[in-house]
Amino acid sequence: MAKRKERIDRGIKVRSDDIFALSSWREMLYLSSPRVLPIVIILFLAIFLSPYWQRVLLSVAVFGILSLSWDMLNQTGMISLGQSLFFGIGAYFAGTMNHYFGWHPFLTIPFAMIAGGLFCTVILMPLVRLRGIYFSMTTLILPIFFERLIEAARIFGGTEGLTGLQSLPYSWLELYLPLLFLLIVLFGFRRFMASDYGLVLKGIHDNDQSVKSSGININIYKAFVLFMASAVGCFAGAFITHVYLFVGMPVFALDYSILPIASSVVGGVGTFAGPVLGAFILVPLSEILRQFGGLRIVFYGMFLVIFIVALPDGIFPYIQRKYQQFERWVEVK
Amino acid sequence: MHNSPLLRVNNITKRFGGITAVNEITFEIKKGELLGVIGPNGSGKTTLANLITGFVKPTSGTITFHGKDIHSLPPHKRVLLGIARTFQMVKPFYQLAAYKNLIIPLCSQRVKDMEGGKYGERDDIALDLLEEVGFERDSRVAYKPASILPQGYLKRLELAKAIALFPDLIILDELFSGLSLAEVASIIPIIEKLRVQGKAIIMIEHRLKELFRIADRIIVLNFGEKIAEGNADEVMESKAVKNAYLGAETE
């Protein structure tokens, strides 16, 4: 019997794109496994990890969330160099509410998301008129501005920070809260960008003048995106505050701005899944490289360059392409 | 009331620093009228389009549309009142498929008010609109990303984006530039149809021959000033126009 190779996705794509009909379990599996597998891995990975690597996984989740926030802004044409602004503002909103008013973490975290998100949106709104590098440069300055403000004005504990904050009531929450949040944001953002409103945001990224002449007030859309991205970033900061039981000036550190960008670039900009994948690669990589001591940054930098040169589009789009090109042998009648 | 102008531009002036791009221009346009705007390069045609659509603010003068002063409104609010435009340099959303480009104007408040915001049916409306401007229904062209479409299709897409807004006034900024004679010939019926529907159309053009065939009235700009107005023959006979295009005669 003669055989030839056939791509699996073609028939499935035709049937599932428009008329939502699948003809077999195999097709169902082909479509659902890229969505189900990551969920299963993210939720059950922790069981097999030592406490040390569980800590690393927590870090991965936090940087994954910050990367999602970065990618959301990027897809609307706002390249942020100051993700630590969101992280820091969220951390300080949660920390101060807990320290001065004794609010429970279940109250401080949602509060930091909404109030912190609104706060960041209000201070970033005057900048949305700026395009490209001009927007980026100003976002770079803002975290430094708040860091110095807290230092110089000696507010919220000044250089000492606020210590002795309340921890989350259950220790398992310290790992599963950020992981669950990561999954919700990942799938939520992907769904949102596939909607018609997501198309408008992509349009703003491509050409804001053309969107304006389509009768759309781009400032409202940009404000909405800023709020979503900053609320998500604020969650990461607020959460970490209740894990470290401390909030201080380091929450505005450059790491929280740079690593989300590196994760997105390595994983694949503009896909949401890519930035999360990037965080899952870069954060553990940085931990593994600790054994090299002072040379850690050298190796880390080398890996970054290799990733970017080898796969300039990112790892996720590469995997996606390969998955779609998956072939099987079929009998030729 | 029926004959009152749809758009009235009154003594509009725009200065960029020391340069006067548009100087005290006055004209009006009625429903179902096709007004051509011609003039040498740098005579202020595109600035005039930007003034009417709100992309630049006038230094002085007023613009009334539907009897309402709009000269200080931002671009998107003018679109909501019914002014749509195309750009001389086409501005498609390159990462989106051609028909998805039309989802963005279809998301505007004006379309929602007109159509009742039928969510989920926008794809179908978009495909219909593309067919109207000459994307073949059976081909896959409408599904291709805008980044790989040839110029002719991009110009049609640009036109479809304007039509999608149900405008009362359409400003076409050099729609014909860069198109072959055959392509221009296939777009002219689309414009004629819009006029029959009662839309007012302002065409800024360098392709005078094609424009003169379809325009009701022409205004001629030179160095930001209106130097002539009338039908095609009157304009071409005007001495000021001959001087502007061919240079002043010397005895």
Interface residues (C-beta under 8 A of the other chain):
Chain A: D196 Y197 L199 V200 K202 G203 H205 D206 N207 Q209 S210 V211 K212 S213 S214 G215 I216 N217 I218
Chain B: T53 F55 P74 P75 H76 K77 V79 L80 A84 R85 F87 K91 P92 F93 Y94 Q95 L96 K100 N101 I103 I104 P105 L106 C107 S108 Q109 R110 V111 Y119 R122 K161 A164 L165
